[in-house]
Amino acid sequence: MGTQKTEKVKKYYTWKGNVALAEYHDYKEAQAAAKKMGQKNADPPGFVYKEEAEAFSKEMWDEYIEKHYRPFDAEKYDAVIYTDGSFTSKDNTIASYGLIIFFKDENKPYIESCTIQDVEDGKKYKIVRYDCDGEKKESEEYPFKSRFGKSGLVSGSHVTVGELFGAMRSLEICCKDRRLKKILLTYDRDGIKQGYDNRKDLSTAKGDVAYKYREFLQKLEEEGFLKDDDITFKKVDSHDVKDKQNEGEKEQYRVDNKEKYPHAVYNDLVDILAKAETGIAIKRQEDFNVFRAIPDEFKGFPATADADKRRKHAGHARELVKNVLEKYDGKFWPKFKNQTN
């Protein structure tokens, strides 16, 4: 029995000043229509909901967000983590992560991006971290020998490396460095929670990085930095809302869904950080939730495998994320107890 191909959802593509809203199948079709209407550098955003497209076209997007959006209630947490990973198949030895952490008692989120790379034919792996200002931290190298017969840590596990290293780094910052006890970790890859739930059993870990992740969690517990119920996990669907046909699935990311929409926005932001580290192209029409939140700021990034160009690419991404967080003055931040953004 064959698999039926899912048809892409038509969206309302628009631009400021355009009142003749129409549905198009994809970005290129809408861009061609916009150019015919005199928009020489057309870069039209797409919206699933007509009322959102109307608000944007009438230059009333901020007012629309203000009316419909409510901050995520984080009253019971000390920190809220957003992290995501990426991997480039062009090189096969480079993975990455991006992370944003909000702390209860701080008015500035922590932002970090990182590359993890196989070196010396997979006998070592190298970690290079960058903070939100683009400052490069000291490069770290570690010896590596696969337990599962793979050639290298990254080449053997691909995107899973970035996903799990991002989770480990986030928990290291929250649990070990800051001794925090109530943490929300938002993620889009099942292995993050599964690894935590099965952290006491190394024998069932599939792959080297999954083994490392469970080993790391065990050590955190043994050293007294992590206890049961310290971490709450929140699963967010990854970056593909534009292609979903089911209305209920689309509805959960609507602006006025105060539970899931802000998580989707930040999941997209850390995805941008991770993708930029590996030089993967980021197109504004593909990162739907974050674009709905910040339509004027979002720009595309060209794909590049060149290391120097990739650094510039990643710096651009960090600057975008930083500017968005600062410009919107806490509008999308988690709402902690007794805290005003």
SULDA-V42520 format. One record per residue. PHI is phi in radians with two decimals (* if undefined). PSI is psi as a letter, one per 20 degrees, with the letter a starting at -180 (999 if undefined). D_FIRST is the distance of its C-alpha to the first C-alpha in whole Angstrom. Layout:
{{PHI & PSI & D_FIRST} {PHI & PSI & D_FIRST}}
This chain:
{{* & p & 0} {-1.33 & r & 4} {-1.65 & p & 7} {-1.34 & p & 9} {-1.30 & p & 13} {-1.39 & p & 15} {-1.36 & p & 19} {-1.09 & q & 22} {-1.28 & p & 24} {-1.22 & q & 27} {-2.25 & r & 31} {-1.56 & o & 34} {-1.65 & p & 36} {-2.60 & a & 40} {-2.77 & r & 43} {-1.05 & p & 46} {1.58 & i & 48} {-1.58 & o & 45} {-1.82 & i & 45} {-1.56 & m & 43} {-1.18 & p & 39} {-2.50 & q & 36} {-1.60 & p & 33} {-2.24 & q & 31} {-1.28 & h & 28} {-2.67 & r & 29} {-1.08 & g & 32} {-1.09 & g & 33} {-1.10 & g & 33} {-1.18 & h & 35} {-1.09 & g & 37} {-1.10 & g & 38} {-1.15 & g & 39} {-1.13 & h & 41} {-1.15 & h & 43} {-1.11 & h & 43} {-1.61 & j & 45} {1.69 & j & 48} {-1.55 & n & 46} {-1.07 & g & 47} {-1.88 & l & 45} {-1.07 & p & 42} {-2.51 & m & 40} {-1.29 & p & 39} {-1.34 & q & 37} {-2.02 & q & 34} {-2.25 & p & 34} {-1.24 & h & 31} {-1.81 & p & 34} {-1.08 & h & 37} {-1.12 & h & 40} {-1.26 & g & 39} {-1.07 & g & 39} {-1.12 & g & 42} {-1.08 & g & 44} {-1.18 & g & 43} {-1.14 & h & 44} {-1.58 & j & 48} {1.03 & l & 49} {-2.16 & k & 48} {-1.16 & g & 46} {-1.03 & g & 48} {-1.15 & h & 49} {-1.13 & g & 46} {-1.07 & g & 45} {-1.05 & h & 48} {-1.31 & h & 47} {-1.76 & h & 44} {-1.56 & q & 44} {-2.26 & p & 45} {-1.08 & q & 46} {-1.19 & p & 44} {-1.36 & o & 46} {-1.98 & k & 46} {-0.98 & h & 50} {-1.56 & j & 49} {-1.99 & q & 48} {-1.62 & h & 50} {-2.71 & q & 48} {-2.17 & p & 44} {-1.86 & p & 42} {-2.16 & p & 40} {-2.59 & q & 38} {-2.66 & r & 35} {-2.18 & r & 35} {-2.58 & r & 34} {-2.75 & q & 33} {-1.89 & p & 33} {-1.32 & i & 31} {-1.14 & h & 34} {-1.77 & h & 37} {1.30 & j & 35} {-2.15 & j & 38} {-2.09 & p & 38} {-2.11 & r & 37} {-2.76 & r & 38} {-2.47 & q & 39} {-2.27 & q & 40} {-2.55 & q & 42} {-2.31 & p & 44} {-2.17 & p & 46} {-1.78 & p & 48} {-1.92 & q & 51} {-1.00 & g & 53} {-1.79 & j & 56} {-2.27 & q & 55} {-1.74 & j & 55} {-2.38 & p & 53} {-1.27 & q & 50} {-1.57 & p & 49} {-2.19 & p & 47} {-2.62 & q & 46} {-2.30 & q & 44} {-2.76 & q & 44} {-1.96 & q & 42} {-2.09 & p & 42} {-2.34 & p & 42} {-1.20 & p & 42} {-2.34 & r & 45} {0.93 & l & 47} {0.98 & k & 43} {1.49 & j & 42} {-1.38 & i & 45} {-2.43 & r & 46} {-2.33 & q & 44} {-2.03 & p & 46} {-2.02 & p & 46} {-2.23 & o & 48} {-1.86 & q & 48} {-2.30 & p & 49} {-1.50 & a & 50} {-1.16 & i & 50} {-1.62 & j & 53} {1.44 & j & 51} {-1.30 & p & 54} {-1.41 & p & 53} {-1.54 & r & 53} {-1.03 & p & 54} {-1.14 & p & 52} {-2.11 & p & 51} {-2.09 & q & 50} {-2.33 & p & 48} {-1.19 & q & 48} {-2.53 & p & 45} {-2.42 & p & 43} {-1.15 & p & 40} {-1.48 & i & 39} {-2.10 & j & 36} {1.32 & j & 36} {-1.60 & r & 35} {-1.36 & h & 38} {-2.72 & r & 39} {-1.09 & g & 38} {-1.31 & g & 36} {-1.11 & h & 35} {-1.56 & i & 33} {-2.23 & i & 32} {1.00 & c & 31} {-1.13 & h & 31} {-1.02 & h & 32} {-1.04 & g & 35} {-1.10 & g & 36} {-1.04 & g & 35} {-1.36 & h & 36} {-1.16 & h & 40} {-1.11 & g & 40} {-1.14 & g & 39} {-1.09 & g & 42} {-1.09 & g & 44} {-1.09 & g & 44} {-1.24 & h & 45} {-1.08 & g & 48} {-1.12 & g & 49} {-1.33 & g & 49} {-1.46 & g & 50} {-1.52 & g & 52} {-1.32 & h & 54} {-1.96 & i & 54} {0.99 & k & 54} {-1.43 & q & 52} {-2.01 & h & 51} {-2.08 & o & 48} {-2.27 & p & 45} {-1.83 & p & 42} {-1.99 & o & 40} {-1.72 & p & 37} {-2.59 & r & 34} {-2.23 & j & 30} {-2.08 & p & 29} {-1.03 & h & 29} {-1.05 & h & 31} {-1.18 & g & 34} {-1.32 & h & 34} {-1.05 & g & 32} {-1.11 & h & 35} {-1.18 & g & 38} {-1.11 & h & 36} {-1.93 & k & 36} {-1.12 & h & 39} {-1.43 & i & 41} {-2.06 & n & 39} {-1.38 & h & 39} {-1.18 & h & 37} {-1.72 & j & 34} {-1.17 & p & 34} {-1.69 & o & 31} {1.79 & q & 33} {-1.13 & g & 36} {-1.24 & h & 36} {-1.12 & h & 35} {-1.12 & g & 38} {-1.05 & g & 40} {-1.08 & g & 39} {-1.16 & h & 40} {-1.08 & g & 43} {-1.08 & g & 44} {-1.14 & h & 43} {-1.04 & g & 45} {-1.15 & h & 48} {-1.03 & g & 48} {-1.18 & g & 49} {-1.05 & h & 51} {-1.53 & j & 53} {1.44 & j & 53} {-1.62 & i & 52} {-2.49 & p & 48} {-2.27 & r & 48} {-0.97 & q & 46} {1.29 & j & 45} {-1.23 & h & 46} {-2.01 & p & 43} {-1.92 & p & 41} {-1.86 & q & 37} {-2.25 & o & 35} {-1.52 & p & 32} {-2.15 & p & 31} {-1.12 & q & 28} {-1.51 & p & 28} {0.54 & k & 29} {-2.39 & k & 26} {-1.06 & h & 27} {-1.09 & h & 27} {-1.72 & j & 23} {-1.52 & p & 22} {-1.54 & h & 21} {-1.19 & p & 22} {-1.07 & h & 26} {-1.12 & h & 27} {-1.19 & h & 26} {-1.21 & h & 28} {-1.06 & h & 31} {-1.16 & i & 31} {-1.82 & j & 33} {-1.12 & q & 35} {-0.95 & h & 38} {-1.49 & j & 40} {-1.53 & n & 37} {-1.22 & i & 40} {-1.46 & g & 38} {-1.79 & h & 35} {-1.10 & g & 36} {-1.10 & h & 39} {-1.13 & h & 37} {-1.13 & h & 34} {-1.07 & g & 37} {-1.27 & h & 39} {-1.07 & h & 36} {-1.19 & h & 35} {-1.12 & g & 39} {-1.24 & h & 39} {-1.14 & h & 35} {-1.06 & g & 38} {-1.04 & g & 40} {-1.18 & g & 38} {-1.06 & g & 36} {-1.12 & h & 40} {-1.10 & h & 41} {-1.67 & i & 38} {1.42 & j & 39} {-1.35 & p & 35} {-1.10 & p & 35} {-2.08 & o & 35} {-1.92 & p & 35} {-1.02 & h & 36} {-1.31 & i & 33} {-1.61 & h & 31} {-1.76 & m & 33} {-1.15 & g & 33} {-1.15 & g & 34} {-1.18 & h & 37} {-1.15 & h & 38} {-1.08 & h & 38} {-1.34 & h & 41} {-2.33 & l & 43} {-1.06 & h & 42} {-1.36 & h & 45} {-1.57 & h & 45} {-1.32 & p & 42} {-2.29 & q & 42} {-1.43 & q & 39} {-2.17 & p & 40} {-1.29 & q & 39} {-1.26 & q & 37} {-2.68 & p & 40} {-1.75 & i & 40} {-1.26 & p & 44} {-1.06 & g & 45} {-1.15 & g & 48} {-1.15 & h & 46} {-1.13 & h & 44} {-1.14 & g & 47} {-1.12 & g & 48} {-1.02 & g & 44} {-1.19 & h & 44} {-1.09 & h & 48} {-1.06 & g & 46} {-1.14 & g & 44} {-1.11 & h & 46} {-1.12 & g & 48} {-1.04 & g & 46} {-1.07 & g & 45} {-1.08 & g & 49} {-1.12 & h & 50} {-1.11 & g & 47} {-1.08 & h & 48} {-1.32 & g & 52} {-1.08 & g & 52} {-1.48 & j & 50} {0.85 & l & 53} {1.48 & j & 50} {-1.04 & h & 48} {-1.77 & j & 45} {-1.30 & q & 47} {-1.07 & q & 46} {-1.73 & o & 49} {-1.50 & r & 51} {-1.07 & p & 54} {1.00 & k & 57} {-2.06 & p & 56} {-1.98 & p & 56} {-1.49 & 999 & 54}}
